[in-house]
């Protein structure tokens, strides 16, 4: 029969951090806090510019319903994420 002694885990303490973990965390914070919002703003400006050039090229009048619906969806999605 198997030995019925109580065994305990060899992992009694918290494990040590991985090499470079603090640098990885700092990089993630930099990307999340500074780079992502800047890139998102730039992407939104490019989309708005392309939209306006398309309106100019096709000579279409302003029709704010499309932009209003997209903005409402974006605000709703952002609210859900919060």
C-alpha positions in Angstrom: 0.0 0.0 0.0 1.0 3.6 -0.5 2.5 5.6 2.2 -0.3 7.6 3.9 1.9 10.4 5.3 0.7 14.0 4.9 2.5 15.8 2.2 2.9 19.5 1.8 3.6 21.7 -1.1 7.2 22.7 -1.8 5.9 26.1 -2.8 5.5 27.7 0.6 6.6 31.2 -0.4 5.5 33.5 -3.3 7.5 32.7 -6.4 10.2 35.1 -7.4 9.6 37.5 -10.2 10.7 36.6 -13.7 13.9 38.2 -15.1 13.0 41.6 -16.7 9.4 41.6 -15.2 9.7 45.1 -13.9 10.9 46.3 -17.3 8.1 44.5 -18.9 5.5 46.2 -16.6 7.0 49.6 -17.3 6.8 49.0 -21.0 3.2 47.9 -20.7 2.3 51.0 -18.7 4.0 53.2 -21.3 2.1 51.5 -24.1 -1.3 51.6 -22.3 -1.0 55.1 -20.9 0.7 57.1 -23.6 1.1 55.3 -26.9 -2.3 53.7 -27.3 -4.4 56.9 -26.8 -2.0 58.8 -29.2 -2.3 56.2 -31.9 -6.1 56.0 -31.5 -6.4 59.8 -31.9 -4.2 59.7 -35.0 -6.2 56.8 -36.5 -9.5 58.7 -35.8 -8.1 61.8 -37.5 -7.0 59.7 -40.6 -10.5 58.2 -40.8 -12.1 61.7 -40.5 -9.8 63.0 -43.2 -10.6 60.1 -45.6 -14.3 60.6 -44.9 -14.1 64.3 -45.8 -12.0 63.7 -48.9 -14.6 61.1 -50.0 -17.4 63.7 -49.5 -15.4 66.2 -51.5 -14.6 63.8 -54.3 -18.1 62.4 -54.7 -19.6 65.9 -54.0 -22.1 64.6 -51.5 -23.9 66.9 -49.0 -23.2 66.5 -45.3 -25.3 63.8 -43.8 -24.7 63.6 -40.0 -26.8 60.6 -39.3 -24.0 58.1 -40.2 -21.5 59.8 -38.0 -24.0 60.2 -35.2 -24.8 56.5 -35.2 -21.1 55.5 -35.2 -20.4 57.9 -32.4 -23.4 56.5 -30.4 -22.1 53.0 -30.9 -18.6 54.0 -29.9 -19.8 55.8 -26.7 -22.0 52.9 -25.8 -19.1 50.4 -26.2 -16.8 52.6 -24.2 -19.4 52.9 -21.4 -19.7 49.1 -21.3 -16.0 48.7 -21.0 -15.9 51.1 -18.1 
